[in-house]
Amino acid sequence: MENRKREHQILFRVSEQEFKIILERMKLAGIQNRETYIRKMVLDGYILNVDFSDLRKVIVLLGNASNNLNQIAKRVNISNNIYKDDIKELQENYNKLWEMSKNILNNFLKI
């Protein structure tokens, strides 16, 4: 076996459930050789750990801004008046949303 390209062997054990997952993912990838699949995943695969806390904050802010807009629309429909403070608050909320959205997108681009 002197002519082998790959001279090092790595052995490891997996549970029955992990083994089934590996076989399932091999099938999805269209790879029939387990050694080829595992080598490809180890060398070229990657793991993403994504923190969605900023996204949750954006969703909360978006909900707040929507509620504020609805309340202002009701008030305008009833009184035919709109207040500068209401518009200022909406603008501030949308600016916060925009800034947080840009930060989230920039963080995703770094991945």
Legacy VTK file of the C-alpha trace (Angstrom):
# vtk DataFile Version 3.0
C-alpha trace
ASCII
DATASET POLYDATA
POINTS 111 float
0.000 0.000 0.000
2.945 2.313 -0.598
1.169 4.164 -3.403
-1.747 5.423 -1.302
-2.366 9.162 -1.468
-4.028 9.143 1.910
-1.784 7.452 4.415
-3.509 8.540 7.649
-6.639 6.898 8.912
-9.147 8.508 11.274
-11.628 6.317 13.087
-14.546 7.517 15.155
-17.821 6.172 16.444
-21.330 7.495 16.003
-24.666 6.560 17.537
-27.372 4.792 15.557
-29.267 8.073 15.177
-26.144 9.940 14.020
-25.406 7.154 11.537
-28.917 7.413 10.068
-28.533 11.189 9.752
-25.214 10.754 7.939
-26.767 8.281 5.516
-29.746 10.576 4.946
-27.531 13.568 4.244
-25.347 11.494 1.935
-28.434 10.602 -0.046
-29.531 14.271 -0.183
-26.057 15.256 -1.384
-26.086 12.528 -4.015
-22.928 10.919 -2.627
-22.861 7.147 -2.255
-19.399 6.665 -0.774
-19.444 7.345 2.987
-15.704 8.022 3.186
-15.929 10.556 0.353
-18.915 12.273 1.967
-17.298 12.522 5.418
-13.997 13.736 3.959
-15.831 16.386 1.906
-17.805 17.589 4.931
-14.759 17.710 7.193
-12.593 19.560 4.687
-15.142 21.825 2.994
-18.117 21.947 5.346
-18.658 24.694 7.837
-20.762 25.337 10.920
-22.799 28.488 11.349
-23.552 29.777 14.807
-26.004 32.600 14.262
-27.101 34.956 17.010
-30.634 36.150 16.259
-30.952 38.470 19.275
-30.594 41.607 17.105
-33.208 40.274 14.710
-35.605 39.751 17.610
-35.043 43.368 18.659
-35.856 44.531 15.128
-39.061 42.513 15.160
-40.078 44.106 18.476
-39.282 47.586 17.146
-41.205 46.851 13.961
-44.220 45.794 16.032
-43.959 48.966 18.136
-43.710 51.165 15.052
-46.712 49.436 13.466
-48.765 49.885 16.629
-47.786 53.559 16.839
-48.728 54.094 13.205
-52.121 52.429 13.745
-52.817 54.565 16.811
-51.899 57.727 14.931
-54.060 56.717 11.964
-57.057 56.175 14.294
-56.467 59.532 15.957
-56.219 61.292 12.582
-59.411 59.612 11.371
-61.278 60.728 14.493
-59.893 64.269 14.941
-58.551 65.101 11.463
-55.373 66.299 13.233
-51.842 64.921 13.293
-49.283 65.992 15.870
-45.624 66.799 15.232
-44.624 64.671 18.236
-46.337 61.641 16.701
-44.473 62.099 13.435
-41.185 62.628 15.284
-41.697 59.422 17.300
-42.441 57.443 14.132
-39.341 58.838 12.429
-37.173 57.913 15.421
-38.565 54.375 15.510
-38.015 53.891 11.784
-34.482 55.269 12.048
-33.740 52.736 14.821
-35.196 49.975 12.652
-33.102 51.038 9.679
-29.870 51.174 11.693
-30.467 47.796 13.314
-31.393 46.264 9.950
-28.164 47.568 8.388
-26.140 46.141 11.286
-27.810 42.746 10.940
-27.204 42.670 7.188
-23.556 43.667 7.661
-23.106 40.865 10.206
-24.603 38.334 7.794
-22.282 39.537 5.047
-19.309 38.761 7.303
-20.302 35.082 7.487
LINES 1 112
111 0 1 2 3 4 5 6 7 8 9 10 11 12 13 14 15 16 17 18 19 20 21 22 23 24 25 26 27 28 29 30 31 32 33 34 35 36 37 38 39 40 41 42 43 44 45 46 47 48 49 50 51 52 53 54 55 56 57 58 59 60 61 62 63 64 65 66 67 68 69 70 71 72 73 74 75 76 77 78 79 80 81 82 83 84 85 86 87 88 89 90 91 92 93 94 95 96 97 98 99 100 101 102 103 104 105 106 107 108 109 110
